Amino acid sequence: MIQSRRQAIVVGIIVLVVALMLYKMGVTRYLGLEFIQAKAIGFKAFAQQHCIVSVVLYLVVVAACGAFALPIFAPAAIVAGYLFGVVLGTIYAVIALTSGAALSFLIARYLCSNLLQERYAARLSHFKQRMNEHGSIYLIMLQLLAVIPYVVINSLAALAQVPFFTFVWTSAVGTLPIIIVYALAGKQLGTLSSLSDIVSFKMIAVLVILALLSLLPMLIKKKHSDMQKPGDHA
């Protein structure tokens, strides 16, 4: 038991070191909007000439970056929309980003559990309570609102022993609206000066409405339980 924990800690440290090395090497520079715009025409030409290869490369690179918690979400969805179109780009982005989240989830659960338990102790208790009260709806809401970094959501879900399949489908459903917005922005890639250009009042309004809709089952459930309480005492 002790040996397995030591192995998990060692592997977890290796994962963290690799992630830090990637940051130090300036890998995030290649995820920025300026770099993507500078290489956009070349990427587009390659994707048109080598469709299958470009899709496979996209899926592998995005999933790998997601596994190591690199800030890939917005650039990945924008590039997908630009290279593959809104519909296919959204599909590929959902698959790639969900795969990256799933890998991050597995790393957190099986390799970095001991390290993360201490780091997220306070948040984990609250997360478990909310999951017990609201189930998968709570996960979808967290993904949709994107207030908490996705790597934190992945880690909390892993530590809270959320079933793997539940985590995967809620991640896909919760991030879908935001991915669509970024994929649509990919069509105007050349005119964007920053990622903040994508954020408009209309987009915020749509996301808020979707977030409120995701809250409805939780509110209905709470209302139903409150109505039953007097009867329980009778």
Order of alpha helices (4+ residues) and beta strands (2+ residues): alpha-alpha-alpha-alpha-alpha-alpha-alpha-alpha-alpha-alpha-alpha
